[in-house]
Amino acid sequence: MRAKRGLTGLIVGVLMLGLLAGCVGKSETNGGGDNGGGSAAGKVKLTMWGAVPPENGPQEVVDTWNAENPDIQVEYVRFVNDDDGNLKLDTALSTGQNVDLYVNYTLTNLDKRIKGGTALDLGEFTDYNIDEKMGEDAASWKVDGKYYGMPTKKNAAFFALNMKALDQAGLSVPTAWTWDEAREYALKLKSSGFKYGLVQHTASYVDPLDSVLVKNGYVKADGTSNLDDPLVTKWLETLNGMMKEDATTPPLGEQLTSKMPVENMFLGGESAMINIGEWLIRTSNNMTEFPRDWKIAFAPVPRLVAQEADMVKSGGLGDLIAINSKSKNKEAAWEFLKWYADGGMMPMAAGGRLPSSNAVDQQTAIDHLLGDYAESYDKESLEFVLYGDETPTFVRSIAQEVVDLRAQEYEKYFLGNQTAEVTVQNMVKRHNDWLKQNQ
């Protein structure tokens, strides 16, 4: 192990047709979609839909743009990033309501919108090279070799650690480690007075699993499921052992029934480590609710593979902003999007949304992220997990049905209802059945 120290309900634009019918002779025209935001006296109105509450950065972003660009005014509309919220966005797109730009949070939703004809191929613009600006991680968002949006946010998955507890236990801050080593850390840290050594959201459980399968393949050369890769069993048994043998991480049943607030547990001193992402800092900067006298350090998520060179980590880029192909103001939307990506989005950093464009100064982004509480973080380890770790990344792209069937089976195992062997067998069988149905 190598170690290093120090390093916005839904606001839908009102349909204007009835209003415009009584305004014969006026020069107003529609903008987004067939019935979207319009232009008057040469002004263009754009509507951008996203899932972040306006007060967490988006409103400041559009206010800044609007002040500097009186001829192109942007309105931000919030939708909730869940099934219902995405359905509202898809309905608005398909019925020609005013959506000029919108944020995609998964490849699955993006693919659906491309097939629905509501995502513009950005290849028609030649004055901005997404690959050069965003780096090689951007390619994960290509569909048939094309960009139907611009990924604007740098994702980061990491372990956050109580640095005071590390010091007291004589443990260093890892920059590369295995799950076996993380398990040892959890035991030592728990024994120093913590209820748990590690807590994590259930959504983070499978990142190590997908890390393996992205590298080794979800499907074997013969077209059958690879969910019986030996490291799948290794993952199952390691996490289960931490739950039941070591008692260093919460049992799944307890976590599900209590809706366990894992960030609160880490920041409140009940757990020494948490597997999480950059959004943690939005909460850890709330010193009123979560006062602490210790620094937070950061480490990469541990690997299951033996060799560090074989590691692929969850991360990549996110917040892919697409332009509605039905928008009547595509060029204006493009101008806003370039500005947003190359630094206009900086007010979002305080909420954990770090710009992915290399046009943005990294230190400035970190300063916005940490705000007034920079001294309560181990900045060197933060800089490493955000910018220094060169481990290749992946964005989960498998079908939701496969994600669901896996979860259904491994939950039975963690709840004590079936063995690891049966769990793997069931996952493979169900995956193979799915593969046959989707050939």
N, C-alpha and C positions, 0 to 999 in steps of 0.2 A: 504493500500500500504506500503510495506517495502521500505526503502530507504537506500542507502549506498554511502558514499563519498570517495574521495581519490582514491581504487581498480578501330615452325616456316613455288615466288610461290611454289607450291608443288615441292619437290625435290624427285623424284622417282629414286631409284638405277637403273642404266642402266642394262638392261638384258644382261647377260654374255654369253648366249649360242653361239652366232656367234663368239665371241671372243675366247671362250674356244675351239671351233671347230678347230681353227688353232693352238692350243697349246698342241697337243698330246705329252704325255711323261712327262708333268708337273704334280706336285703333288697337284694342287689346286682343292678344292672341294667347292660345293655350301653350303650356310648356310641357311638363312631365307627362308622358303617355298621351292619350287622346284628350284627357280632361285634367291635365295637371296644372302646376303653377304657371302663371302667365307672365307676359311682359307688357309694360305700359311705358309710353314715352321713351322707348329704347331700353328700358330696364328689363332684365331677366330675373325671374324668380325660380330658384331651384329648391327642391325638397329632398332632404337626405334622411333616410330611416336608419336607425341604429338601436342597439339594445342597452347602451349605457345611459343611466339617468342623466338628464341634462346638466344637473348641478355637479356632476362628477367630471366635468371637463368639456363635453360637447357644446354647451351653451357659450362658454368662453371662447371656444374655437370659432363658432359661427359669428359671434359678436365681433371678434377681431377681424375676420374676413370681411364682414359686412361694412365695418368702419373703413376699411382700406379699399373696398371695391363697390362703390355706390351703384354701378351699372349691373352688377351680378349679386343679387341678394339670396342668401341661403336660409332656409328654415329647417330646424332639426325636429324630427318626429321620432318619438321613442316607441319601440315595440319590445315586448318581453321575449327573450330568447328561450322559448319553450315551444312545445307543439302548437299550442293555441296562438302564441304570438307569431310564429313563423307562418301559420295558416292565414293570419290577418295580412301579413306582408304579401304572401303569394296571391291572396284574393285581390289586394290593391293593385298588384302588378298585372294580373290577368284581366281585370276589369277597367284598366286604363285610368286609375286614380293617380293623384299626383305623387309619383315616385320617380325622381331623377337619378338618385344614387342610393344604394343600400348596402348594408354590411352583411356579409355571409360569415357564419361562424363554423360551418362544417362543409366539407367537400360534398357530402350527400345533398345538402340543400342547394349548393351551387349547381351541381349537376342537374337537379330537377329544374332549376330556373333556366339553365342553358337550353335544355330540351323544350321548355315552355316558350322559348324565344324572347326572354326578357333580360338577357345578359349580353351586353355588347362585346364583341371581339375587339379588344383594345389594340390589336394589330393594325387597325386603320389609322392609328396615330403613330407617327414616326419620330417624334421629338423627345422621347423619354424611353430609356432602355431599362426595363424592369429588372432584367437579370443583372445588369451592372450595378444598379442602385441598391437592390435588395440582396444580392448575393445568391449563391447556389441553392440555399434553402427555399427560395421562391418557387423553384421548379416543381415542388410538391403540389402546387396549386394549378399547374397546367392541366388542361383537358384537351386531349388530342393535339398536344403540342402548342396550344394557344392559351393566352391569358384572357380570361373573361372578367377580370377584375384585378385589382392591385392589392397584394398583401401588405399591410401597413404596420403591423405590430410584431414585435419580437416576443415570442413565447419563451418562457423559462420554467422548467420544472427542476426542483432542487429539494434538498433537505435543509431546513433551518434548524439551527442548534443553539442551545443555551450555552453561551461561551463560558460563563462563570462555572457552570457544571462541568464542562470539559476540562477547564483548568484544575478544578478540585479533584477530578478523577485522573488527572495526568494524561488526558487524551488530546491528540492533535486534531486540527481541522483537515479532513480528507480532501484531496483533489481527485482521487481515483480510488475506488474501493469496491469490494464485493458485498453481496448480501450476507455472506457468512461473517464478514467483518462488521457490518452494520448490526447484525444480531448480537455480536459480542459487545459492541458499544451500548446497545439497548440494555443489556444485562448489567453492565458496570454502572450505567447512569441510573437505572432503576434502584440499584442497591445503595445509591448515595442519597436516597430520600424522596425520589419521585414515584408517583403512582404508576406511571408508565415510562418506558424508555422512548417509545415511538407512537405517535398517533398519525392517522391519515384519513382523508376522505375515501369512501368506498370507490369513487370514480378513479382514484389514483392506484387502486390495487393492481390493475392489469397493465400498467405501463411497463413493468419488467417483462411480462409475458409477451406483449406486442414488440418490445425491443428484440426479443429472441426471434419472433416469427417474421418480423420485417427482414431480418438478416438471413434467416434460414429458409424462409418461405412459408406461407400459410398452407400451400398446396405442394405436394411432392411432385417429382418428375412424371409419375404415372397418373397424375390428376386427382389423387386422393388426398384426404385431409392430412395435414402435418401437425395436428393438435396433440399428437402423441410424441412430439419431440421430447427427449428426456428432460430438457430444461423446463418443460411445462410441469412435470412432476416435481422437479426441484423447487420450483416457485411455490407450488401448492404446499409441499411439506415444510418449507422454510417458514412461510407465513403462518401456517397452522401451528407449527412448533412455537413460534413467538406468542401466539394467542393462548395456547393450552399448556405447553410445557414450561415456558419461561415466564408467562404472564407479564410480558413486557409490552404488549400491544393489546388493545381492547378486543374481546371476542366479538365476532361479527354480530351475533344475536343481540348482545348488549348495545352495540353501536346502532343497529337498526331500530330497536325498540325505543331507545332513549333519544334518537335523532341527535346524537352526540355532537356538541359544538367544538370540533377539534381545535380550531384556532384559539378559542377561549381557553381551552385546556393547556395549550402550549404557552400562550402569553400569560396565563394565570399561574404558571409554575407547576402544573400537575404532570406535564410531560416534558422531557428534556429535548426531544426532537419531533419534527413534523415533516411529513412528505407533502409538499405543496408547490405553489408557484408564486409568481411576482405579485399577485393580488394580496398576498399576506400583508405587504407593507402598508396597504390602505388601512388595515386594522391595527397593525403594530405601531403606527404613528399616532393612534388614538390613546395618548397617554392619560387622558382623563378616565376612560373606562378600564384601560389596561396599563396602569403604572408599573414600571419595572426598573430595577437598578442594575440590570445586566445587559450585556451586548448580545445581539443576535449575529451568529456566524452562519456561513452558507457552504454547502457541499453538494457535489453532483449526486443524483440518484444512483444508488449502488447498481452494480451489474450482476447478472447471473452467469454470463460467459466467463471463462477462465482468463482469457487474454484481453487486456485493455484495448488492443487494436481491433478486436471484434465487436466492440460495443457500439450500439446505435441507440441514441437517447430520444425520449419524447421531447418535443419542443418545436423547432421550426418557426414558421411565421404564421400569424393569424390575422383576424379582422380584415378579410378580403373585401374591399369595397368595389362593387360593380356599378356600372352605368346602365340604366334601363335602356335597352335597345329601342324602345318605343318613345323615348324622351325626344322632344323637339328642340332641346337645348344641350345636345351632346357635347358640343365644343366647349360651352361654358362649364358644363359638369367636369370635363376633362381638365380645364384650367384649375378649377377648385381642387380636384383630386390630386394633381401634382403638387400644388401648394400644401395641401393637407399632409401628404406623405413626407415631404421634404422639410418638415419642421412645424407646419401650421398646427399639427396635432399635439404639440408639446404640452399644452395644459392637461392632456390625458395622462401624462406620465405620473402625475401625483397619485392617480388611481391604479397605477401598475401597468399602464399601457405604454411601453417604451417604443419609440419609433424604430422601424427596421431599416430605414433608408440610411445609407452611408453618408448622406448629405448632412446628417444630424450629428453634432458633437456628442460623443459618448458621455463625457464627464458632465456636460450640461443636462443630459437626460437623467443621469444618476442624481444630480443635484435636485432636479424637479421631483424625482421619485422619493428621495429621502426627506426633502423639505427641511424643517427646523430641527430634525432629530437625527442628523447624520452621525453624531457622536455616539448614538446608541446602537450602531451597527458596526460590524467588522467590515469596513469598506473594501479591503483587499480581497477577501474571500467572495464578497458580493460581485466585485468587478470580474473575478475569475469565472464564476458560474454564469454571468451575463455575457461577457465578451471574451474571456480568455480561454475557456474550454473549447477546444477544436473538435470534440467528438461529433461525428455526423449525427444529424437529427432526422426524425420522421414525424409525419402528421398521420394519425390513424385514418386509414381510407377503406377499411373493410366494411362490408354491408352491416347495417344496424341489426339485421336478423342474426348475423353471426355473433355480434357483440352480445346480443340478448341470450342466445342459446348457451354460450359459454358461461355467462353470469348465472343463469339458472342452474347449471350443473355445479360450478365451483361453490356457489352459495350452499348447496346441499352438503358439500364436503365440509366447509367451514362451520356449518351448523351441526355437524356430527351425524348426518343422516346417511352418508355413504362413504366408502373408502376412496383414497386417491386413485387407486387403480380403476375402480368402477367409474369415477368421475371422468378420467381421461377416456375410457372406452365410450362413455355416453357422449362426450363432446365430439369425439371422432365420428361416431355413428350419425349423430344429428348434423354434423358439418357435411359429411358425405351425402346424406339425404338432400341437404340444401344445395350442394354442388350439382347433383343430378337434376334437380328441378330448375336450376338456373343455367344450364349449359346453352 
